[in-house]
Amino acid sequence: MKHVIIGTAGHVDHGKTLLVKALTGIDTDRLQEEKKRGITIELGFAHLDWEDGTQAGIVDVPGHEKFIKNMLAGAGGIDLAMLVVAADEGFMPQTVEHLGILSLLGIREGLVVITKTDMVDPEWVEMIREDVKEQVKGTFLENKPIMGVSAYTGEGIPELREHLRQLVQKTEEKSLRTPFRLPVDRVFSVEGFGTVVTGTLIEGCMNEDEMAELVPSGLTAKIRNLQVHGKDVTTAYAGQRVAVNLAGLKKSDIQRGDAVAKPGTVHTGLMLDVRLQNLKGSQRVILNNSQVHFYHGSSVLLAKVVLLDRDKLEPGDSCYAQVRFTDPIAAKSGDRFVIRFYSPLETIGGGVVLEDNPYKHKRGDQKVLEALKIKESGSGDQKVVQAVAEEGITLPDGKKLAARLAMEEEVLQQELERLLSRGRLLEILPGRYLADSVLDKQWDNCKKLLEEYHGKNPLHFGMRLAELRQKLFPKTDLPVADGILRKLQQEGKIKRVADRYALQDFEVKFTKRQNALKDKLLKIYRDAGLESPATDELWPMFQPKEKDECKQVLESLVTGGQLVMLSPQIVVYKDVYASLLGKLRDWFAGHETITLAEYRDEMNTSRKYALAALEFFDRNHITKKDGDLRKPGAEF
């Protein structure tokens, strides 16, 4: 499932919040002051769901000039934009500024929505439409759709919803392969839970019980709980709005502008090397050593801009620059930023971070300029990525790569860490690497295999792990195969159900009659406990005409882990199996081996059921048979 954020942008009182409410049914004005004044001060959040399962988050960002800081905080996580223009007013100063900010932040998809069409004549709407076309020329919104709507009458809302659905399906997602990072835009306390932060997860996957680092402070905390759209989740994905409950941190430890990141993956420093762009419509010339307000994620810092190859940067031009800060900034290469003039506050430019841990440079140094050119093009990374890609799924380590590339291991390790932070390489096993292009190829193969399997076996919850391994990774070491499957699972592409894998969005769909059979089967096995009826004894409990369908449902429940088939004749309820395994683990906590008789007595059952359980454990490598004894196996 895709995880996409839609952002509104536009002048104050142009109807952004009412538009979001008309699309989603959610009022994003949550503060009393917002209700009173009728404008959005803080970021508002909603979610848009379509009948085909497509979902998107919506960030309703403020339009008033005084709240531009909040607008910038929200814009950092946007994948596609709705630029809102009121039919009764047209393009206004903040509309132009918001459009410039969206362009600087690298947003490439979106549309223009003309609101309040009920307040003017159709001819006036067409005049506004033509003006909009002129205003967006040369921007990412040139030639993009311009749709007219009324949030009051509902006119145009269904058409806009459908167009947004199509855009969401086409939108490229944020990287799930980079270490997780979430810029904090709100901090608050919840009684009984402690400190909670919210933000848009801009990259990676964040898991419950995982450790996180607060940057730039360096404080660490455990992720106690995650919520997306108000629902508890165990994993949050890039592109989702997330609430994170951080254990052990006080509200005073965190401030808006901090970021929650995977420990050790975000550099904190006082300088950044950047490609700086002066907006074409800017009224300012950026001079060397200019003081600016630097907006990055949800943080705002004072900085000095050192132009590396000129004395001034004219509107519409760009150059290499070094930005120097008075307070630490936590950033990564590839991050986007916006700068505003020191006084008066107005947006003048922005750009992209090329180096997040630079030395202090002298202006005009050709070696520095050439190095930045290489970093901007990415050509310096290619030889390392290519070397890893050529190794396929063998997962080479640093020593092997250093020898192949004739590089010092220490120098190579720095390159590897940088490529890991960008998602170009992945550390599938400790110290062993896979190229992102190779993982993409494995995913294509895996997706095809599972689609074919689901088509042939619609009542199975997935393909057996052993079968998937054998078909996808023949002659590959198990740890490597499992590591790659685990990575695809972390990215939300596949899911594990018992001992099987399925595509993430696959669901078994029972008919009404099959649901009734399912409920009856589960009740029989739940009530029977360990000494359940043999499968041959089961069929007389159902109508003859139900036998074939009952067998299919039984097999489906086994593939889904609700029932466990110890042998072709012995099937038990999942809680019974958990008890069988629990007793075994308890025994091995105080003993090195176990016999059939000892396990039979421990379970207080007959030899038949104890033997079926132990043989099941043997087949699944939970135990290992050695004569009449059994020891813990590889999967114990």
Secondary structure, DSSP 8 states (H G I E B T S, - for coil): ----EEEEEESTTSSHHHHHHHHHS-----SHHHHHHTS--S-EEEEEE-TTS-EEEEEE---SGGGHHHHHHHHTT-SEEEEEEETTT-S-HHHHHHHHHHHHTT--EEEEEEE-GGGS-HHHHHHHHHHHHHHTTTSTTTT--EEE--TTT-TTHHHHHHHHHHHHHHS----SSS--EEE--EEEEETTTEEEEEEE--BSEEETT-EEEEETTTEEEEEEEEEETTEEESEEETTSEEEEEEET--GGG--TT-EEE-TT-SEEEEEEEEEEEE-TT-S--EETTEEEEEEETTEEEEEEEEESS-SEE-TT-EEEEEEEEEEEEEE-TT-EEEEEESSS--EEEEEEEEESS-----TT-HHHHHHHHHHHHTHHHHHHHHHHHHTGGG--BHHHHHHHHT--HHHHHHHHHHHHHHTSEEEEETTEEEEHHHHHHHHHHHHHHHHHHHHH-TTSS-EEHHHHHHHHSTT--HHHHHHHHHHHHHTTSEEEETTEEEETT------HHHHHHHHHHHHHHHHHTTS---HHHHGGGS-GGGHHHHHHHHHHHHHTTSEEESSSS-EEEHHHHHHHHHHHHHHHTT-S-EEHHHHHHHHT--HHHHHHHHHHHHHTTSEEEETTEEEE-TT-
